[in-house]
């Protein structure tokens, strides 16, 4: 998926993006070439450390003739906290700062026989800032102060990314103040409402890079992952006023980035400084500027957002604090305007949203150790339908505390950055209809008139009412993580290395149709009997109950206990990752980077479960070995290569290019529907069609109460039968399919999703304070997670005319209509009770 990325940056970026879409196979030889390159370069020592939570400064010290200056002392001082670090240039004149928190710094370069130089440098998250300095002959007590440009050129990295500073974040209006909505300021990035792909994500945004789906972006705060491993996007919102910088990586992602093949968001939070600073705000919005609904009806809406932050020193130059809290109180009268014959049933319901966000951070410098602790908290509640324009809202609550500890320090020519984190995400969804004043003509059933009997597809139903299909459910996830990033400086190289470990545990339940059975009818199914009843086609209770589906009242997807539940555990996933890379200053104006990253997930595909012998009978001319154990991917090695060249060696132009292989994870939501079908025993979520045609009872004109009673009997029978016989085990029912059994199995030869990222571009300072960026990006998926039908039902490429005619002949013969295949023979069989389907 290629696109051209054009950016013209002033003090505020002006963005223009043009995208093209095509598909092409990628030559596999790249992986071996890049791997060999890494092995060659990693035999030599190298230097500086930029990670997804910090930045760094690296450069080369030269004399007036361009010769390198070794042994120069470089002192790097944070202007806000007065914290400093000192390094010495190597024999090739190079130096590197190690990990630095984003902010404004002063470089002081001292060397014997040269005047002292002071240079202001801005350090940004996930960015290596250039600190190249040409010294002037003279006395060391003479100081030359160098002015810095307002918009910098990154001459050190091939990564395509954009960084938003705290000043931009504070001054640019963000409707709703959601921290991920900042991403829409970057080219080729779209914001996706998290509630559009999963009900647990109401109140959250997600990010689509280059048109790719918003589930897969990796979200990290202060170098630690807060991504939702169950359905995607984030587990928590961060107060906008607490963000120091936000970086969006789109291509040639940094080696320290967590598992993603799409893109990443890397946020750093603010810390206190030697001065006391604070702010407070209050935003108000209501419906006075909104358009009315059809018919001129009014739609009440009001949003109140308020909060503030405060930070400063506890011990000057040593210990600092920062706190921030925000509150969102929103009320909406959500309108429902049914279509078709139900326009007279217009109505509304209260749809409140509440969110509380808070964060506190301590920063402490002890000798050369920079230590921080951060605690953040996010809780939001809402009442919303899964699809708009329906009388089926559910109540949703999300609760996420997050702890983070970081330590950055140098030992000699080695730099170290260590992170520890613990995140726990809890979500609960309950029915918001039963017992409320929301219009519900058939209490106890999920009623749908239209093409989707479950009311989960927007725009295909003219009427939906009753308890939501998705309620009740609970989703819980915990993540214990540790990360280490290090580097070693020597000569003109920078050797980078790191590893990470995440202990991820998921769990919960999803009792789909647990509260009410689903009853549906097509829009055009109101026949003469329906028309003759009171209200005719405008009364949803007059329609025949064509589709009736019962829920068994169970919601667990596994037999494993977790988070206090007797079952429903997911994982655990003990994710292991490591990387090694080299940044080689082949020339003072030419940087070549290469790296290799490895990641291994467990507990994502139930590969620990044994073979299923009964699946062997599903072998056909397309697939075999379906009974085998699911493969555990253990060889996810991802090489990458990049180049950054400053052709005029003046820091005003850079030509950059990169290519790399990037892996993705399989969210646990995929596994929810896999494990129940593989276990011969267990009490799992199941749904049961109640009839093959319209549901009716002799002498009854309205049957919804009888359907409610039938579901209660079904749920009681499920509990009575117990786990001895799993009703969705493929070996028992000899069927599998998300629309048939509610299950979906992983193929035994499962491979991890991945893609190849490529980019080439140029940055050019047009004049002081104005930079033009042009990048061509391409992301080619080489492994994709797709659902396939092993029988190729309905696939015209595999249609066999002879087999179809033989099946028709056999069916006709079974109904005593001969062995022919003419239309009269088929009509004869249909008249005798044969069905098509």
ZIZI-V710987 format. One record per residue. RES is the residue in three letters. NEAR is the number of other ideal C-beta (glycine too) atoms within 8 Angstrom. Layout:
BEGIN
RES;NEAR
RES;NEAR
END
This chain:
BEGIN
UNK;11
UNK;11
UNK;14
UNK;12
UNK;15
UNK;13
UNK;15
UNK;12
UNK;10
UNK;9
UNK;5
UNK;6
UNK;9
UNK;8
UNK;10
UNK;8
UNK;10
UNK;7
UNK;10
UNK;7
UNK;7
UNK;6
UNK;4
UNK;5
UNK;3
UNK;8
UNK;5
UNK;6
UNK;6
UNK;12
UNK;10
UNK;8
UNK;9
UNK;16
UNK;11
UNK;8
UNK;11
UNK;15
UNK;8
UNK;7
UNK;12
UNK;10
UNK;5
UNK;11
UNK;8
UNK;16
UNK;16
UNK;15
UNK;15
UNK;12
UNK;13
UNK;13
UNK;14
UNK;16
UNK;15
UNK;15
UNK;17
UNK;16
UNK;10
UNK;13
UNK;16
UNK;14
UNK;11
UNK;7
UNK;5
UNK;6
UNK;6
UNK;13
UNK;13
UNK;9
UNK;8
UNK;15
UNK;10
UNK;15
UNK;10
UNK;15
UNK;10
UNK;13
UNK;8
UNK;9
UNK;11
UNK;10
UNK;9
UNK;8
UNK;11
UNK;8
UNK;13
UNK;9
UNK;15
UNK;13
UNK;6
UNK;10
UNK;14
UNK;16
UNK;17
UNK;15
UNK;14
UNK;15
UNK;14
UNK;15
UNK;13
UNK;11
UNK;11
UNK;10
UNK;14
UNK;11
UNK;15
UNK;10
UNK;14
UNK;9
UNK;13
UNK;5
UNK;4
UNK;15
UNK;12
UNK;12
UNK;14
UNK;12
UNK;12
UNK;11
UNK;13
UNK;10
UNK;14
UNK;12
UNK;16
UNK;16
UNK;13
UNK;13
UNK;15
UNK;13
UNK;13
UNK;10
UNK;13
UNK;8
UNK;15
UNK;9
UNK;8
UNK;7
UNK;5
UNK;10
UNK;5
UNK;8
UNK;8
UNK;9
UNK;6
UNK;9
UNK;5
UNK;9
UNK;8
UNK;6
UNK;11
UNK;9
UNK;14
UNK;12
UNK;10
UNK;10
UNK;14
UNK;12
UNK;12
UNK;13
UNK;10
UNK;10
UNK;12
UNK;10
UNK;8
UNK;9
UNK;6
UNK;10
UNK;13
UNK;8
UNK;5
UNK;8
UNK;3
UNK;10
UNK;5
UNK;7
UNK;11
UNK;10
UNK;12
UNK;15
UNK;12
UNK;12
UNK;12
UNK;8
UNK;10
UNK;10
UNK;10
UNK;11
UNK;13
UNK;8
UNK;12
UNK;12
UNK;7
UNK;15
UNK;12
UNK;5
UNK;12
UNK;9
UNK;11
UNK;13
UNK;14
UNK;12
UNK;12
UNK;13
UNK;12
UNK;17
UNK;16
UNK;13
UNK;13
UNK;13
UNK;8
UNK;11
UNK;7
UNK;14
UNK;10
UNK;11
UNK;16
UNK;14
UNK;13
UNK;17
UNK;13
UNK;13
UNK;16
UNK;13
UNK;12
UNK;13
UNK;12
UNK;13
UNK;11
UNK;12
UNK;13
UNK;15
UNK;16
UNK;13
UNK;10
UNK;11
UNK;13
UNK;14
UNK;16
UNK;12
UNK;12
UNK;13
UNK;16
UNK;11
UNK;13
UNK;15
UNK;16
UNK;16
UNK;14
UNK;14
UNK;14
UNK;13
UNK;13
UNK;11
UNK;11
UNK;10
UNK;12
UNK;11
UNK;10
UNK;13
UNK;12
UNK;12
UNK;16
UNK;14
UNK;14
UNK;15
UNK;15
UNK;14
UNK;15
UNK;12
UNK;13
UNK;12
UNK;11
UNK;10
UNK;7
UNK;7
UNK;8
UNK;8
UNK;8
UNK;7
UNK;9
UNK;7
UNK;9
UNK;8
UNK;6
UNK;7
UNK;9
UNK;4
UNK;3
UNK;7
UNK;3
UNK;8
UNK;10
UNK;5
UNK;5
UNK;6
UNK;9
UNK;7
UNK;12
UNK;8
UNK;12
UNK;11
UNK;13
UNK;11
UNK;13
UNK;10
UNK;13
UNK;11
UNK;14
UNK;9
UNK;14
UNK;12
UNK;14
UNK;8
UNK;6
UNK;6
UNK;9
UNK;9
UNK;10
UNK;15
UNK;13
UNK;16
UNK;11
UNK;15
UNK;12
UNK;15
UNK;11
UNK;14
UNK;8
UNK;11
UNK;12
UNK;12
UNK;11
UNK;11
UNK;11
UNK;13
UNK;9
UNK;11
UNK;8
UNK;9
UNK;8
UNK;12
UNK;9
UNK;5
UNK;10
UNK;9
UNK;9
UNK;7
UNK;14
UNK;8
UNK;12
UNK;10
UNK;12
UNK;10
UNK;13
UNK;12
UNK;15
UNK;11
UNK;16
UNK;11
UNK;16
UNK;10
UNK;14
UNK;10
UNK;12
UNK;6
UNK;4
UNK;6
UNK;9
UNK;12
UNK;11
UNK;13
UNK;9
UNK;14
UNK;11
UNK;17
UNK;11
UNK;14
UNK;10
UNK;14
UNK;12
UNK;12
UNK;12
UNK;11
UNK;13
UNK;13
UNK;13
UNK;5
UNK;10
UNK;12
UNK;14
UNK;16
UNK;14
UNK;16
UNK;11
UNK;15
UNK;9
UNK;15
UNK;9
UNK;14
UNK;9
UNK;16
UNK;10
UNK;16
UNK;11
UNK;13
UNK;10
UNK;13
UNK;9
UNK;10
UNK;5
UNK;4
UNK;6
UNK;10
UNK;15
UNK;13
UNK;18
UNK;10
UNK;15
UNK;9
UNK;14
UNK;10
UNK;17
UNK;10
UNK;14
UNK;10
UNK;13
UNK;9
UNK;13
UNK;8
UNK;11
UNK;11
UNK;14
UNK;9
UNK;3
UNK;7
UNK;3
UNK;10
UNK;9
UNK;10
UNK;8
UNK;12
UNK;6
UNK;10
UNK;14
UNK;17
UNK;14
UNK;16
UNK;15
UNK;12
UNK;7
UNK;11
UNK;9
UNK;10
UNK;16
UNK;8
UNK;9
UNK;6
UNK;5
UNK;7
UNK;14
UNK;10
UNK;14
UNK;15
UNK;14
UNK;15
UNK;12
UNK;15
UNK;12
UNK;11
UNK;14
UNK;11
UNK;15
UNK;11
UNK;13
UNK;13
UNK;15
UNK;11
UNK;14
UNK;8
UNK;15
UNK;10
UNK;14
UNK;11
UNK;14
UNK;12
UNK;16
UNK;12
UNK;16
UNK;11
UNK;10
UNK;8
UNK;14
UNK;15
UNK;15
UNK;16
UNK;11
UNK;13
UNK;10
UNK;13
UNK;11
UNK;11
UNK;10
UNK;14
UNK;13
UNK;15
UNK;11
UNK;12
UNK;12
UNK;11
UNK;14
UNK;12
UNK;14
UNK;10
UNK;10
UNK;12
UNK;15
UNK;16
UNK;16
UNK;15
UNK;13
UNK;9
UNK;9
UNK;4
UNK;10
UNK;11
UNK;7
UNK;5
UNK;6
UNK;13
UNK;10
UNK;6
UNK;10
UNK;5
UNK;8
UNK;12
UNK;9
UNK;8
UNK;10
UNK;11
UNK;9
UNK;12
UNK;11
UNK;10
UNK;15
UNK;11
UNK;11
UNK;13
UNK;13
UNK;14
UNK;17
UNK;12
UNK;9
UNK;11
UNK;13
UNK;14
UNK;14
UNK;11
UNK;8
UNK;8
UNK;6
UNK;12
UNK;9
UNK;3
UNK;13
UNK;5
UNK;12
UNK;14
UNK;13
UNK;15
UNK;11
UNK;8
UNK;14
UNK;10
UNK;13
UNK;10
UNK;13
UNK;10
UNK;14
UNK;11
UNK;14
UNK;16
UNK;16
UNK;14
UNK;12
UNK;7
UNK;5
UNK;10
UNK;9
UNK;11
UNK;13
UNK;10
UNK;16
UNK;15
UNK;14
UNK;14
UNK;12
UNK;11
UNK;11
UNK;10
UNK;12
UNK;10
UNK;11
UNK;11
UNK;11
UNK;11
UNK;9
UNK;4
UNK;9
UNK;4
UNK;6
UNK;9
UNK;7
UNK;9
UNK;10
UNK;8
UNK;6
UNK;9
UNK;8
UNK;7
UNK;2
UNK;7
UNK;8
UNK;4
UNK;8
UNK;12
UNK;10
UNK;7
UNK;8
UNK;12
UNK;10
UNK;7
UNK;10
UNK;5
UNK;4
UNK;11
UNK;10
UNK;13
UNK;16
UNK;17
UNK;13
UNK;16
UNK;13
UNK;15
UNK;10
UNK;13
UNK;7
UNK;7
UNK;7
UNK;6
UNK;8
UNK;7
UNK;12
UNK;11
UNK;10
UNK;15
UNK;10
UNK;18
UNK;13
UNK;15
UNK;15
UNK;13
UNK;12
UNK;14
UNK;10
UNK;12
UNK;11
UNK;13
UNK;9
UNK;12
UNK;14
UNK;10
UNK;11
UNK;14
UNK;11
UNK;16
UNK;14
UNK;11
UNK;12
UNK;7
UNK;9
UNK;12
UNK;10
UNK;13
UNK;16
UNK;13
UNK;11
UNK;8
UNK;9
UNK;10
UNK;8
UNK;3
UNK;5
UNK;7
UNK;13
UNK;8
UNK;7
UNK;4
UNK;3
UNK;8
UNK;4
UNK;6
UNK;11
UNK;13
UNK;8
UNK;9
UNK;15
UNK;12
UNK;8
UNK;11
UNK;13
UNK;8
UNK;8
UNK;11
UNK;12
UNK;8
UNK;8
UNK;13
UNK;9
UNK;6
UNK;8
UNK;6
UNK;8
UNK;5
UNK;8
UNK;13
UNK;11
UNK;13
UNK;15
UNK;16
UNK;9
UNK;9
UNK;8
UNK;7
UNK;7
UNK;9
UNK;9
UNK;9
UNK;3
UNK;7
UNK;12
UNK;10
UNK;13
UNK;10
UNK;9
UNK;10
UNK;8
UNK;11
UNK;6
UNK;11
UNK;7
UNK;12
UNK;13
UNK;14
UNK;14
UNK;13
UNK;16
UNK;11
UNK;17
UNK;8
UNK;13
UNK;9
UNK;12
UNK;10
UNK;12
UNK;6
UNK;5
UNK;6
UNK;8
UNK;11
UNK;13
UNK;11
UNK;13
UNK;10
UNK;13
UNK;11
UNK;16
UNK;10
UNK;16
UNK;11
UNK;9
UNK;8
UNK;9
UNK;5
UNK;7
UNK;4
UNK;5
UNK;5
UNK;9
UNK;9
UNK;7
UNK;9
UNK;5
UNK;5
UNK;8
UNK;5
UNK;5
UNK;7
UNK;7
UNK;6
UNK;6
UNK;6
UNK;7
UNK;9
UNK;9
UNK;8
UNK;8
UNK;11
UNK;11
UNK;9
UNK;10
UNK;17
UNK;10
UNK;8
UNK;11
UNK;6
UNK;9
UNK;8
UNK;6
UNK;7
UNK;8
UNK;6
UNK;5
UNK;6
UNK;13
UNK;11
UNK;8
UNK;12
UNK;13
UNK;10
UNK;6
UNK;9
UNK;6
UNK;10
UNK;5
UNK;4
UNK;2
END
